[in-house]
Amino acid sequence: MKKCLMLAIVVVMCSFQPVKPVKIVFFGDSITEYGVKPDGFITLFQQMLKDNKQDGNYETAGAGIGGNKIYDLYLRYEDDVLTKNPDMVVIWVGVNDVWHKRLFGTGTDWDKFARFYTALIKKIQAKGIKVTICTPASIGEKTDYSNELDGDLNRYSQIIRDVAAQNNCGLVDFRKLFHEYAVKNNPQNKDRDILTVDGVHLNATGNKLVADVLYKTLIK
């Protein structure tokens, strides 16, 4: 009888142990770096957790650095991601791998981009961490695919879709979502000021869209 009582007490005590929050790290370039600003998508994501009374179940952290390309993420994932002990990692990179080819004569060749991305995912998954990856949204917001780098950006976005499928990752297709939004909301075919301030970095509307999409994708 005493043993049964003690077992019951242990079971009850265990049931009241605090649940460890799920930790999400957002890993990327300047778009992610700016996401932690007061109006950034990570800050908005955190507010949505509070509004939905989920802030006790999830924690978030940003790990974005301006100018980063896929190999920069590969070189710093241990220091900037694994040290945070995440349960989930959201990778959003690719704009600079394309954009810097024109701006600085650098960038990342498409085949190396795929190899680095795959290697990075495997390193993170090997730690038991769930990975979601995102396609780059835009380098210019014209809807008729006349932005200078649309061709390359579409190619790299398809690489990311393929890498996600091959490595059992979650996928957020911002390239597709931003284009669909612009078709509906950019009748003048402007190259900015729809979801971005400069064709790349998010404005208030863009941050809100990104936060909404990520919340619906990640929070079950």
Protein Blocks (a to p, Z undefined) as FASTA:
>chain_A
ZZmmmmmmmmmmmmmpccddddddddddfklmmmmpmkbmklmmmmmmmmnopmmmpccd
ddddehiafklmmmmmmmmmmmnopabdcddehjlmmmmmmmnopajdfklmmmmmmmmm
mmmmmnopacdddddfbecjafklpafklmmmmmmmmmmmmmmmmnopacddfklmmmmm
mmmmmmnopaehklmmnopaccfklmmmmmmmmmmmmmZZ
